[in-house]
């Protein structure tokens, strides 16, 4: 390439970055102070129907390459804080110039996860002529993120892998100066910290938006992802969270991740301790299977709450009301968490003098019983959410074709008779992307819907713990776009409720990829109520998800989101 051609390419690249900055800086301002509780989700795969599943979340973290999905998420909920995640600090070994990878004194690449190598983010990294001209990796990466990420929809950046320092024997052997000599752990980690800060400085020079990272714990970032939130001492972790909330760059975005599937999803004391401590510390909380994959989303009654904001001034600050027991007071209630690990009893007299009620919930009705609060006894780590008025919180019950993606907690998936075929997201359902599921590429929960071309039945049988009125919704995909035949126009559904049996007919050739109401019905507690979908044969009938939405008069109605706001507006002068 000639010098003139090289210079012209550099000018074009810089102009592209310059004009992208104009769009980013003129986008609609994001609110970083949503009401409590603050709910989030980190997800590494195709979001699938994430825009619908996460529509009431306050924070979503997805891969930076999913720009179309980011647009859908913002269209569904313009107020959500949407961060673009990447894991380029550990990259595939053939992804970038070889000189940018950390090697030992023998020239062997420092490996992570088999085919991945650690990138040299230090200021000792050699400059390489790549894409934007001669630069180090900590100069290249911010430009790459700017080019590949639509920050008209993403509100900031999140690093999934963040090496605060090198550990084990790696820093002793590392040769970050590329002189074929080990540089020593002290020097390597000293330069590594400088490189981390330079990377963030370079990114902020291009993008005036928040930057957070998994397990970084650095106050020069906007926040930390506590990926191991349940594994650590809750009291110590809560104190770390307090420090970051106070000292990190504003706006602060801390995220706490609770384990689920790999340790058994539940909504008892362990989960309550994780969730309540995160809210006392001001973090966003997400519940999935844990650190191995972050494939699923578990939804809780507590996520339906609206506590408002912490009370003004010091009255809304976290308060240790007894050793290892914290409380925080909000406009509409309070949160208490026991992180002592010991048995504790909290009386109403220990609180701020307002009257409180336990909410009435469906997932743990014995604990969340709707009664006026007098006291609570914690046998160990635990927590409770209280309200200043009688409140019912019932997260919508979803019965889907598989257990986790997206059948609700403590519910069973649909049961099938006849010949039905499960359809995977990738390779079989990724054309229409209209099934109700998150887009998984592996595991037994990757199936997004089932279909049948013969006669058969699908039975959706929820466990109802709060009796009353429920509106029922049906979701079906566009099977024709997935090459699974012509959809049936006469799929029969029988709704069995306390009102009797009601017959409905769904035309599955239309209104796909959305919730379709089947009406409002009364349900008693237990499992007697159900919906049966009947495949007629001679066409393709699909069975996806059925949703039961509570109509309790004391249910909190969280503000519905306004229409999508314009983004990326540029003001041109004459």
Secondary structure, 3 states (H helix, E strand, C coil): CCHHHHHHHHHHHHHHHHHHHHHHHCCCCCCCCCCECCEEEECCCECCCHHHHCCCCCEEEEECCCHHHHHHHHHHCCCCEEEEEECCCEEECCCCCHHHECEECCCCECEECCCEEEECCCCCCCCEECCCCEECHHHHHHHHHHHHCCCCCCCEEEECCCCCCCCCCHHHHECCCCCCCCCCHHHHHHHHHHHHHHHHHHHHHHCCCEEEEECCCCCCCCEEEECCHHHCCHHHHHHHHHHHHHHCCCCCCCEEEECCHHHCCCCCHHHHHHHHHHHHCCCEEEECCCCCCCCCCCCCHHHHCCCECECCHHHHCCEEEECCEEEEEECCEEEEEECCCCCEEEEHHHCCCCCCEECEECCCCCCCECCECCEEEECCCEEEEEECCCCEECCCEEECCCCCCCCCCCCCCCEEEECCEEEECCCCCCCCCCCCCCECCCCCCCEEEEEECCEEEEEECCCECCCEEEEEEEECCCHHHHCCCCECCCEEEEEEECCEEEEEEECCCCCCCCCEEEEEEEECCECCCEEEEEEECCCEEEECEEEEEECCCCECCCCCCCCCCCCCCCCCCC
